[in-house]
Amino acid sequence: MPVDQDRIAARFKLDWPAFTLDVDLDLPARGVTALFGHSGSGKTTLLRCIAGLERAAQGRLSFKGTTWQDDNTWLPTHRRPIGYVFQEASLFPHLSVLGNLRYGLQRSATAGRVGLEQAIELVGIGHLLERKPDSLSGGERQRVGIARALAVGPEILLMDEPLAALDLKRKQEILPYLERLHDELDIPVIYVSHAPDEVARLADHLVAMEGGRVIAHGPLGETLARIDLPIRLGEDVGVVLDATIGAIDTEWHLARLDFAGGSLWTREHGLPVGRKVRVRVLARDVSLAIDDPGRSSIQNVHHAIVDAVAPDEHPAQLLVRLAVGQTTLLSRVTRRSADQLGLKPGLPVYMQVKSVALME
């Protein structure tokens, strides 16, 4: 296993009567890494192994060059510089919010990289400090749980489906705070989720799991653009682009989203020019043409180069990977269309994007 100051190297083999975890990962020790997959795929078990809450008989783990576990070493959970956020905040009901935060600090042996005041400010709970947990909403309790995990000064934050117990409204309230942690904290996060919208909005690196094994992993954009093993992030395969709002068309209430290689128009969301955003483009919303489509209701038309073509789930369809400048997108076409257009790697085409989803 390589030892790298900027990496997390994890190798675990764990055998239970009805389940086996068998993973070998080399992950970046920066940004947000999402462990994604259906229930029972092994996401939480892997996270618990990293935390030391599960002890795999065959396990090796190093974090930024420091060995936490191997054949001769076992660092117990309380000595690992981690912050752990569970699905439920599990706050002490008899203590105030501030009391809960201070209790966590008293029991922590780690030096504080993120101080208590900074943790409180990052998740916006300053006005809640004197309240008791039973007076908080689910989203507020979870924000307190995140602040508690941050206040101990972790070198890595482990989050086990922190939004799973919240309804859609509460999830939408807390997601901006998670984005803020991503933008403002220089500590890696490993984030377990089976929710495609959370992964698309937060992750930099994706680990897709199935049956206790890793089926694909890598940078989010590259992994979602794979057509040899398409990752269905929600209802369909597609890519997630990092973009910037480049202009607002006030007459038609549209926003131009600029990405590396081009731009896309979508409905205006009230965000200012210059704001960084994430955009999701599904393969089913991208059509191809050999000739200039001319006047059309589809406003997003780009020159693209066919990069690769591969079979899709249905025998009548193909997935086409497209290069648009430095950016990769996917298109789903029928085999008959591909034959009529003569689609093959290197062919220049017109790419028409029918729909764009702004992740917010």
C-alpha positions in Angstrom: 0.0 0.0 0.0 1.5 3.4 -1.0 2.2 5.9 1.8 1.5 9.5 0.6 1.2 12.7 2.5 -1.8 13.8 0.5 -3.7 10.5 0.2 -5.8 8.1 2.2 -5.0 4.4 1.5 -7.6 2.0 2.7 -7.7 -1.8 2.3 -10.3 -3.8 4.2 -11.6 -7.4 4.0 -14.4 -8.1 6.4 -16.4 -11.3 6.3 -19.8 -11.6 8.0 -22.3 -14.5 7.5 -24.4 -12.7 4.9 -22.1 -9.9 3.8 -18.4 -9.4 2.7 -16.7 -6.1 2.5 -13.7 -6.2 0.2 -12.2 -2.8 -0.8 -8.8 -1.4 -1.8 -8.9 2.4 -2.2 -6.4 5.2 -2.7 -8.3 8.4 -2.1 -7.4 12.1 -2.0 -7.0 13.6 1.4 -8.8 16.8 0.3 -12.3 17.8 -0.8 -15.4 15.7 -0.4 -15.3 12.0 -1.3 -18.8 10.5 -1.6 -19.4 6.8 -0.9 -22.4 6.1 -3.1 -24.6 3.1 -3.6 -27.8 1.3 -2.7 -28.7 0.3 0.9 -26.6 -2.7 1.8 -23.7 -1.9 -0.6 -21.2 -1.5 2.2 -20.9 2.3 2.5 -21.4 2.7 6.2 -19.4 -0.4 7.0 -16.5 1.1 5.1 -16.9 4.4 6.9 -16.9 2.6 10.3 -13.8 0.7 9.4 -12.0 4.0 8.6 -13.3 5.3 12.0 -12.1 2.2 13.8 -15.6 1.4 14.9 -15.4 -1.9 13.0 -12.1 -3.9 13.1 -11.5 -5.8 9.9 -9.2 -8.8 10.5 -7.6 -8.0 7.2 -7.1 -4.3 7.2 -4.6 -1.5 6.3 -5.3 2.2 6.6 -2.9 5.1 6.3 -3.9 8.8 6.5 -1.5 11.4 5.1 1.5 9.1 5.7 0.5 8.0 9.2 -0.5 4.4 9.7 -3.8 3.9 11.6 -4.1 0.2 11.0 -2.0 -2.7 9.6 -0.9 -6.2 10.7 1.0 -4.7 13.6 -0.8 -1.4 14.3 -4.2 -0.6 15.6 -5.1 3.0 16.5 -8.4 3.0 18.5 -11.2 5.4 17.5 -10.6 7.9 20.3 -7.0 8.3 19.1 -7.9 8.9 15.4 -8.2 12.6 14.6 -11.7 12.2 13.2 -15.0 14.0 13.5 -18.0 11.6 13.0 -21.5 12.8 12.1 -24.2 10.1 12.4 -27.7 10.0 10.8 -29.1 11.2 14.2 -27.4 13.9 16.2 -28.0 12.1 19.5 -27.8 15.2 21.7 -28.0 15.1 25.5 -31.6 16.3 26.2 -30.7 17.8 29.6 -27.9 20.0 28.2 -28.3 23.2 26.1 -26.8 23.3 22.6 -23.7 25.0 24.0 -23.5 22.4 26.8 -23.6 19.6 24.2 -20.8 21.2 22.3 -18.6 21.7 25.3 -19.2 18.2 26.5 -17.9 16.9 23.2 -14.8 19.1 23.6 -14.1 17.8 27.1 -14.0 14.2 25.8 -11.8 15.0 22.8 -8.0 14.3 22.8 -7.4 16.0 19.5 -6.0 19.5 19.1 -8.5 22.0 17.7 -7.9 22.9 14.0 -11.5 24.2 13.9 -12.3 26.0 17.1 -15.7 26.0 18.8 -16.5 29.5 17.7 -15.7 28.8 14.1 -17.7 25.6 14.1 -20.7 27.5 15.5 -20.4 30.2 12.9 -19.9 27.8 10.0 -23.2 26.0 10.6 -25.1 29.1 11.7 -26.2 28.0 15.2 -25.2 31.0 17.2 -28.8 31.9 18.0 -29.5 28.3 19.2 -26.8 28.0 21.9 -29.1 28.4 25.0 -31.9 26.1 23.6 -32.5 22.5 24.6 -32.5 19.8 21.9 -36.2 19.1 22.2 -37.0 22.6 21.0 -34.9 22.2 17.8 -36.0 21.1 14.4 -34.4 18.0 12.9 -32.3 20.2 10.6 -31.1 22.3 13.6 -30.2 19.2 15.6 -28.2 17.9 12.8 -26.4 21.2 12.4 -25.5 21.0 16.1 -24.2 17.5 15.5 -22.0 18.7 12.7 -20.7 21.6 14.8 -19.9 19.1 17.6 -17.9 17.0 15.2 -16.0 20.0 13.9 -15.3 21.5 17.3 -13.0 18.7 18.3 -10.6 19.8 15.6 -10.6 16.7 13.3 -8.1 16.2 10.5 -10.9 14.4 8.6 -14.7 14.5 8.8 -16.7 11.3 8.4 -20.4 11.8 7.6 -22.8 8.8 7.6 -25.9 9.9 5.6 -26.3 13.1 7.7 -29.5 14.1 5.9 -31.2 10.8 5.6 -33.5 11.4 8.6 -34.6 14.8 7.3 -37.5 15.7 5.1 -36.9 17.6 1.8 -37.5 21.0 3.3 -35.0 20.4 6.1 -32.5 18.9 3.6 -32.7 22.1 1.5 -32.0 24.2 4.6 -28.9 22.3 5.6 -27.3 21.7 2.2 -25.9 25.2 1.9 -24.1 24.8 5.2 -22.5 21.6 3.9 -21.4 23.4 0.8 -19.9 26.1 3.0 -17.9 23.5 4.9 -16.6 22.2 1.5 -15.7 25.7 0.4 -14.1 27.1 3.7 -12.5 24.1 5.5 -9.3 22.6 4.4 -10.0 19.1 5.8 -11.1 16.1 3.8 -14.7 14.8 4.1 -15.9 11.3 3.5 -19.6 11.5 2.9 -21.9 8.4 2.8 -25.1 8.8 0.8 -27.5 7.1 -1.5 -29.1 10.4 -2.5 -28.0 11.4 -6.0 -28.8 15.1 -5.4 -26.5 15.3 -2.4 -23.6 13.6 -4.2 -24.0 15.7 -7.4 -24.1 18.9 -5.3 -21.3 18.2 -2.8 -18.8 15.5 -4.0 -15.4 16.1 -5.7 -14.5 12.4 -5.7 -16.9 9.5 -6.2 -16.7 5.9 -4.9 -19.5 3.8 -6.3 -20.2 0.6 -4.2 -22.2 -2.5 -4.8 -22.3 -5.7 -2.8 -19.5 -4.7 -0.5 -17.1 -3.9 -3.4 -16.0 -0.8 -5.3 -17.3 -0.8 -8.8 -15.8 2.6 -9.8 -14.0 5.5 -8.2 -12.3 8.7 -9.3 -13.0 12.4 -9.7 -16.8 13.0 -9.9 -16.9 14.3 -13.5 -14.6 11.6 -14.9 -16.4 8.8 -13.1 -19.8 9.9 -14.2 -18.6 10.2 -17.8 -17.5 6.6 -17.9 -19.4 4.6 -20.6 -17.8 1.2 -19.9 -19.5 1.1 -16.6 -22.2 3.9 -16.5 -22.9 5.2 -13.0 -26.6 6.0 -12.7 -26.7 8.9 -10.3 -30.5 9.0 -9.9 -33.0 8.5 -12.7 -30.4 8.4 -15.6 -26.7 8.5 -16.4 -25.3 11.9 -17.0 -22.5 14.3 -16.0 -22.0 17.1 -13.4 -20.2 20.2 -14.5 -18.6 22.9 -12.5 -19.7 26.2 -14.0 -19.9 30.0 -13.3 -22.9 32.2 -13.9 -21.5 34.3 -16.8 -24.4 36.6 -17.7 -28.1 37.2 -16.9 -30.6 37.9 -19.7 -33.2 39.9 -17.8 -35.6 40.2 -20.7 -36.1 36.4 -21.0 -35.2 35.5 -17.4 -32.3 33.3 -18.4 -28.8 32.7 -17.0 -25.7 31.7 -18.9 -23.6 29.1 -17.3 -20.0 29.1 -18.4 -17.9 25.9 -18.2 -14.6 24.8 -19.5 -15.3 24.5 -23.2 -18.6 26.4 -23.6 -21.7 27.7 -22.0 -25.3 26.7 -21.4 -28.5 28.7 -21.0 -31.0 27.8 -18.3 -33.8 29.6 -16.5 -32.6 32.4 -14.1 -32.5 31.3 -10.4 -31.8 34.7 -8.8 -28.0 34.0 -8.4 -25.5 36.8 -9.2 -23.0 36.9 -12.1 -19.8 35.3 -11.0 -21.4 32.7 -8.6 -19.9 29.2 -9.0 -22.5 26.6 -9.5 -22.9 22.9 -10.4 -24.9 21.8 -13.4 -26.2 18.3 -14.2 -26.8 17.3 -17.8 -28.4 13.9 -18.4 -27.6 11.7 -21.4 -31.2 11.5 -22.4 -31.3 15.3 -22.8 -28.4 15.5 -25.3 -29.1 14.9 -28.9 -26.7 14.8 -31.9 -26.7 16.1 -35.5 -24.2 16.0 -38.3 -25.6 19.1 -40.0 -26.2 22.5 -38.4 -29.7 22.3 -36.9 -30.3 26.0 -37.7 -33.3 27.7 -36.1 -34.7 25.5 -33.3 -36.4 25.6 -29.9 -33.3 24.1 -28.4 -31.1 27.1 -27.4 -28.0 25.1 -26.3 -26.1 23.9 -29.4 -22.3 23.2 -29.4 -19.7 21.8 -31.6 -18.4 18.5 -30.1 -16.2 15.6 -31.0 -17.3 12.0 -30.5 -14.8 10.5 -28.0 -16.2 7.0 -27.6 -19.3 4.9 -28.3 -20.5 2.0 -26.1 -23.5 -0.3 -25.6 -26.2 1.0 -23.3 -28.5 -1.0 -21.0 -31.0 -1.7 -23.8 -29.9 -3.4 -27.0 -31.6 -0.7 -29.1 -29.5 2.1 -27.6 -25.9 3.4 -27.3 -24.1 5.8 -25.1 -21.9 8.4 -26.8 -19.1 10.2 -24.9 -18.5 13.7 -26.3 -15.6 16.2 -25.9 -16.7 19.8 -25.8 -13.4 21.7 -25.3 -12.0 20.4 -22.0 -15.4 19.1 -20.9 -17.0 15.6 -21.3 -20.7 15.0 -21.8 -22.8 12.0 -22.6 -25.6 11.4 -25.1 -28.0 8.4 -25.5 -28.9 7.6 -29.0 -30.5 4.6 -30.8 -28.4 2.2 -32.7 -30.2 3.1 -35.8 -29.5 6.8 -35.3 -25.9 6.1 -34.7 -25.7 4.1 -37.9 -27.4 6.8 -39.9 -25.1 9.5 -38.5 -22.0 7.3 -38.8 -21.0 8.0 -35.2 -17.5 7.0 -34.4 -14.6 8.3 -32.4 -13.2 11.5 -33.9 -16.3 12.5 -35.7 -17.3 16.2 -35.3 -21.0 16.7 -34.5 -23.5 19.3 -33.3 -24.6 18.6 -29.7 -28.0 19.9 -28.6 -28.7 20.1 -24.9 -32.4 20.1 -24.3 -32.4 20.5 -20.5 -30.0 21.6 -17.8 -30.5 21.1 -14.0 -28.8 23.6 -11.8 -27.9 22.0 -8.5 -29.2 24.2 -5.7 
